[in-house]
Amino acid sequence: MADPLTVSAILTLAFQFANSEAGKAAISKVSEATTESVLKALGKLRQMIWGKLQHQPVVAAALAEAETGGTEALKTIEPDLQIAMRDDPTFADELQQLVQTINASLKINDNSTMNQYNSGNAKGWQTKVEGGTAYIGEIHIHDKSSND
């Protein structure tokens, strides 16, 4: 069964990303050729969802509303897309691969350098984090029982 957050993220990407401020900013940072391929992939993502869910009248109406930017419509579509992904693993895999392709296309490579100059007993940490959790620094655990 597909995770509801994943389904929600797929719907947001498919129907709202390109028109959102964050989406426009992300797309503007990639090359013109990449922008064209991302927009085509977003269109294909929407077509796949339409093709799978359009036979249900309520969902078809919600899909049409989502195309015009209706955010509430995504809540109507989400359970049906979740069921479709659960019932058709091939469809779910194709959606996931397309989303990964879109995300990879929008990723901006950070080729910046990081310099740090420490003197004396100073310590410094430099990190670049892309997703996940960053644990930065040192942890010292002083067990009082060992000092007795």
Backbone torsions as a table, in degrees:
resi	resn	phi	psi	omega
1	MET	NA	132.9	-178.8
2	ALA	-71.4	142.1	177.7
3	ASP	-68.2	131.0	-178.1
4	PRO	-57.3	-34.2	178.4
5	LEU	-66.4	-37.7	177.9
6	THR	-65.1	-43.3	179.1
7	VAL	-62.9	-43.5	178.2
8	SER	-61.0	-42.5	179.3
9	ALA	-64.9	-39.0	178.4
10	ILE	-62.9	-45.7	-179.9
11	LEU	-64.1	-42.4	178.7
12	THR	-62.2	-43.9	178.6
13	LEU	-62.8	-44.9	-176.1
14	ALA	-67.4	-41.1	-169.9
15	PHE	-110.4	-15.0	-175.3
16	GLN	-127.5	-21.2	-172.2
17	PHE	-56.5	-53.0	-174.6
18	ALA	-63.2	-24.7	-179.2
19	ASN	-97.0	-6.8	179.8
20	SER	-82.9	159.1	178.7
21	GLU	-62.2	-42.3	179.3
22	ALA	-64.0	-41.0	179.0
23	GLY	-64.6	-44.4	178.3
24	LYS	-61.7	-40.4	179.4
25	ALA	-65.4	-43.3	179.9
26	ALA	-64.7	-43.7	-179.3
27	ILE	-66.7	-35.6	-178.5
28	SER	-68.4	-19.2	-177.8
29	LYS	-86.2	-9.4	-180.0
30	VAL	-101.0	165.7	-177.2
31	SER	-65.5	163.8	-179.2
32	GLU	-61.0	-41.2	179.3
33	ALA	-64.9	-40.0	178.6
34	THR	-66.6	-41.7	178.7
35	THR	-57.0	-45.7	179.9
36	GLU	-61.8	-43.5	-179.3
37	SER	-68.3	-35.6	178.0
38	VAL	-66.2	-44.7	179.9
39	LEU	-63.6	-37.9	176.4
40	LYS	-65.2	-41.9	-179.8
41	ALA	-66.2	-38.7	176.2
42	LEU	-63.2	-40.0	176.2
43	GLY	-62.8	-42.3	178.6
44	LYS	-64.5	-39.1	178.1
45	LEU	-60.7	-45.4	177.6
46	ARG	-62.8	-42.8	-179.8
47	GLN	-61.6	-40.2	179.2
48	MET	-63.2	-42.5	179.8
49	ILE	-67.3	-44.5	176.8
50	TRP	-57.1	-49.1	-177.0
51	GLY	-59.6	-34.3	-178.0
52	LYS	-81.3	-31.7	-170.0
53	LEU	-113.7	-6.5	-172.2
54	GLN	-67.9	-16.9	-178.7
55	HIS	-72.9	-9.9	178.2
56	GLN	-99.2	115.1	-173.0
57	PRO	-54.6	-44.5	-178.7
58	VAL	-65.2	-41.9	-179.5
59	VAL	-70.1	-38.1	177.7
60	ALA	-60.8	-40.8	177.4
61	ALA	-65.1	-40.2	178.6
62	ALA	-66.6	-38.1	176.8
63	LEU	-61.9	-43.0	178.7
64	ALA	-62.8	-40.1	178.1
65	GLU	-66.5	-39.5	179.0
66	ALA	-63.5	-34.9	178.1
67	GLU	-61.7	-28.9	-179.6
68	THR	-94.5	7.8	175.0
69	GLY	100.5	8.9	-179.9
70	GLY	-72.3	112.0	-177.6
71	THR	-76.0	-31.9	179.4
72	GLU	-66.6	-27.9	-179.6
73	ALA	-63.0	-29.9	-179.5
74	LEU	-62.6	-32.3	178.5
75	LYS	-66.8	-30.1	177.6
76	THR	-74.4	-36.7	-176.3
77	ILE	-77.2	-34.4	-171.4
78	GLU	-51.7	-50.8	-178.7
79	PRO	-62.9	-36.6	-179.4
80	ASP	-70.2	-37.6	177.1
81	LEU	-68.1	-38.0	178.0
82	GLN	-61.1	-44.1	178.4
83	ILE	-65.2	-43.3	180.0
84	ALA	-61.4	-39.8	179.3
85	MET	-69.9	-35.1	178.2
86	ARG	-68.6	-42.7	-175.4
87	ASP	-78.8	-21.9	-178.0
88	ASP	-129.4	86.6	-177.2
89	PRO	-59.6	-31.3	178.2
90	THR	-64.5	-45.5	176.5
91	PHE	-59.5	-45.5	-179.8
92	ALA	-60.8	-43.7	179.2
93	ASP	-63.3	-42.3	179.2
94	GLU	-62.4	-42.3	177.5
95	LEU	-62.0	-47.4	-178.4
96	GLN	-61.0	-42.4	179.3
97	GLN	-64.2	-40.5	178.7
98	LEU	-65.3	-42.0	177.7
99	VAL	-63.0	-42.5	178.3
100	GLN	-62.8	-39.5	177.8
101	THR	-63.0	-43.9	179.2
102	ILE	-62.7	-47.5	179.8
103	ASN	-61.4	-41.7	179.6
104	ALA	-65.2	-36.4	179.5
105	SER	-67.0	-31.7	-177.7
106	LEU	-86.6	-10.2	-178.2
107	LYS	-70.5	127.9	177.3
108	ILE	-95.9	125.4	178.7
109	ASN	-72.5	129.2	177.9
110	ASP	-94.1	102.5	-179.9
111	ASN	-101.4	17.9	-179.0
112	SER	-72.3	158.1	177.4
113	THR	-106.9	158.3	179.1
114	MET	-126.7	126.0	178.2
115	ASN	-120.1	142.3	177.5
116	GLN	-145.4	135.6	179.9
117	TYR	-121.9	115.0	179.8
118	ASN	-113.4	143.0	176.7
119	SER	-129.4	159.6	-179.1
120	GLY	67.7	-137.5	179.8
121	ASN	-96.9	16.8	-177.6
122	ALA	-66.6	147.5	175.3
123	LYS	-123.9	146.8	178.3
124	GLY	-144.7	150.0	178.6
125	TRP	-126.0	136.1	174.8
126	GLN	-124.3	134.1	-179.1
127	THR	-139.8	150.5	167.4
128	LYS	-125.4	121.7	-175.8
129	VAL	-118.4	129.5	174.6
130	GLU	-121.5	94.4	-178.8
131	GLY	73.5	170.9	177.8
132	GLY	75.4	-163.0	-178.1
133	THR	-114.2	135.1	177.1
134	ALA	-105.4	126.5	173.7
135	TYR	-106.9	113.4	-172.4
136	ILE	-119.1	134.9	175.0
137	GLY	104.0	-166.0	-178.4
138	GLU	-115.1	151.2	175.7
139	ILE	-120.0	124.7	176.3
140	HIS	-115.5	123.8	177.6
141	ILE	-113.6	118.4	179.4
142	HIS	-108.2	110.4	-178.6
143	ASP	-84.7	116.2	-177.7
144	LYS	-63.6	-31.8	-177.1
145	SER	-66.0	-27.6	-179.4
146	SER	-79.4	-16.5	-179.6
147	ASN	-91.2	-6.3	-176.9
148	ASP	-73.7	NA	NA
